[in-house]
Each structure stands twice: as structure tokens, then as C-alpha cells.
Amino acid sequence: MEYRVADLSLADFGRKEITLAEHEMPGLMAMRERFGAAQPLRGARIAGSLHMTVQTAVLIETLTA
């Protein structure tokens, strides 16, 4: 995949924000832990219209895990 990133130097800050958000979302993290290895949504196409927030990033990482 090809990406266009405005400022790659912000990646470390973004990863820290995502890690903090994961701690604020214990229910989603429990789902990731429980179903991650089984990948029950593998091959599914999931569409959504969401504002891009750190919480959205956690959701996307969970869905693609």
C-alpha cells in the first residue's frame, strides 16, 4: 500500500496516544485478546464513516489484528 504522511516525525507521539487510548478501552482490548487469534472477521469488508481519533485507530487496529 502507498501512503502519504504529512509529518512522519509525529509517529512516536501517535503510537503513545494509541497506547493510552487502549488503556481507556478495556472492553475492546478484551475482545482483541479473546478473538484476535481466531480472526473471525478475516476476509470481511467493513465500512464506516468515522472521525479519525486515537480511539478510531484502536478500533481499526483491533479489526485488522
C-alpha positions as CSV (number, residue, x, y, z in Angstrom):
1,M,0.0,0.0,0.0
2,E,1.1,3.5,-0.7
3,Y,0.7,6.2,2.0
4,R,1.2,9.9,2.1
5,V,2.2,11.1,5.6
6,A,2.5,14.8,6.3
7,D,4.9,14.5,9.1
8,L,6.5,11.2,9.9
9,S,8.2,12.6,13.0
10,L,4.9,12.5,14.8
11,A,4.7,8.7,14.6
12,D,6.1,8.1,18.1
13,F,3.7,10.6,19.6
14,G,0.8,9.0,17.8
15,R,1.8,5.5,19.0
16,K,1.9,6.8,22.6
17,E,-1.6,8.3,22.2
18,I,-2.9,5.0,20.8
19,T,-1.4,3.1,23.7
20,L,-3.1,5.5,26.2
21,A,-6.4,5.0,24.4
22,E,-6.1,1.2,24.6
23,H,-5.9,1.5,28.4
24,E,-9.2,3.6,28.3
25,M,-11.0,0.9,26.2
26,P,-10.8,-2.3,28.3
27,G,-13.8,-3.8,26.7
28,L,-12.4,-3.6,23.2
29,M,-9.0,-4.8,24.4
30,A,-10.7,-7.9,26.0
31,M,-12.4,-8.6,22.6
32,R,-9.0,-8.2,20.9
33,E,-7.4,-10.7,23.3
34,R,-10.3,-13.1,23.1
35,F,-10.9,-13.2,19.4
36,G,-7.6,-12.0,18.0
37,A,-6.0,-15.4,17.2
38,A,-9.2,-16.7,15.7
39,Q,-9.6,-13.7,13.4
40,P,-13.4,-14.2,13.0
41,L,-13.7,-11.2,10.7
42,R,-10.9,-12.3,8.3
43,G,-11.8,-11.5,4.8
44,A,-14.8,-9.4,5.8
45,R,-15.2,-5.9,4.3
46,I,-16.1,-3.4,7.0
47,A,-17.1,0.1,6.0
48,G,-17.7,3.0,8.3
49,S,-17.8,6.8,8.4
50,L,-15.9,7.9,11.5
51,H,-13.9,10.9,12.6
52,M,-10.2,9.8,12.8
53,T,-9.4,9.8,16.5
54,V,-7.0,7.7,18.6
55,Q,-10.0,5.6,19.6
56,T,-10.8,5.0,16.0
57,A,-7.2,4.0,15.5
58,V,-7.5,1.4,18.3
59,L,-10.7,0.1,16.7
60,I,-9.1,-0.2,13.3
61,E,-6.1,-2.0,14.8
62,T,-8.4,-4.4,16.6
63,L,-10.4,-5.1,13.4
64,T,-7.2,-5.8,11.4
65,A,-5.4,-7.8,14.1
